Amino acid sequence: MQQLQDWRAGRKLGERIPASLWAAAVGAAREQGLHRMATRLHLDYAGLKRRAECADAPTPRAAVAPRFVELFAPSASMASAAERAECVVEMGNARGAKMRVELNGQGLAG
């Protein structure tokens, strides 16, 4: 890919490869193979593979807007539950990152 060589010749130190060149590299890798194109273009194999996988993933039809979720503590009438009040929130994203928050104690019983 001559465009990548031209870009490298004129780039500034620390400048990232433009998305259009990555897209062209992914297209070439689909035709000729990831390893071959990563070697030929002097690109990181893992980075090219990750971009190829992301390009193959179906695009969402509509972006889901973030929303607020309100959590309610048990009512005071639930004395036994109030003594052991617990709340566990687990979240994950499309990349596989996960977050878990555990809250417990008398203060949660409200």
N, C-alpha and C positions, 0 to 999 in steps of 0.2 A: 504494500500500500504506500504509494508515493506521498499521499496526503499526510500520513503519520510522520514520514521522514522529513517532509517540509516543515511540519509543525514543530518537530523536535529541533530542527536547525535554527528556528527563529524564536523559540520559547524563552521565557524569563525563568530564572531559577525559582523552583518551588511551584511553578504553574502546573495545574492539573490538566490531564488530557480532556479535551472537550467531549461532551456527550455525543456529538455527531460522529467523532472518530471512534469512540467506543462502540456506537451502534454499527458502524461499518465493520469493525473488527469482529463483533458478535456475528454479523451476517456472513463474513468470510469463514469464521470458525464453524458455522453450521454446515457450510459446504465442504470444507477441507479438514475439519477436525480441530478440536480445542488445542491439543498439544502441538500440532504442527503450526497453527497460527500464532500461538503464544511464543513459540521458539522463533519463528520467522520474523515476527514483529517486535520481539524483545519486550513482551508484556508478561506480567505476573500471571501464571497459569490459574491460580486460585481466584484472582480478581476477575479474569476473563470468564471463568466457569460460573462464578456467582452472577455476573451480569447476564450471561446467557440464560441461566435458570430464571432470573427475574424477568427477562424478556419473554420467556416461554410461559410464565405464569399468566393466568387469565386476569384481565384488568377488571376492577370492580365496576359494575354498571353505574352506581351512584355512590359518591363518597358519603360515608356516614359521619355526621357531625358529632363532636363530643357532646356528651350530655351529663348532667348532674344526677347522681343517684343518692337519694336520702335514705339513710338506715335508721330504723327506730329501735330503741332499747326496749326490753320487756317492761310491762307495766308494773307499778308498785304492788299490785294485788298478787303478783307471782313471787311471793317471798322466797321460796326455795330457789327459783331461777335467778332472783336478784342477788342472792348470795354467791352464785357461781356465774355471773354474767360474763359472756364471752362473745367476741366478734372476730371472725376471720374473713379477710378479704383477699382473694387471689385474682391476679390479673395477668394476662399474657398478650403479646402482640404477634403479628404475622411472622416476624423474624425468629420467634422462639424465646424471646426474653420473657422472664417471668418475675413477678413481684408478689410477695405474700406479706400481709400485715396482720398481726395477731394482737388483739386488745383483750384484756381480761381484768376483772376486779370490780369492786363495789361502785366505783364512779360511773360505770356503764349502765347501771340499773336506773339511773335518772332520778 
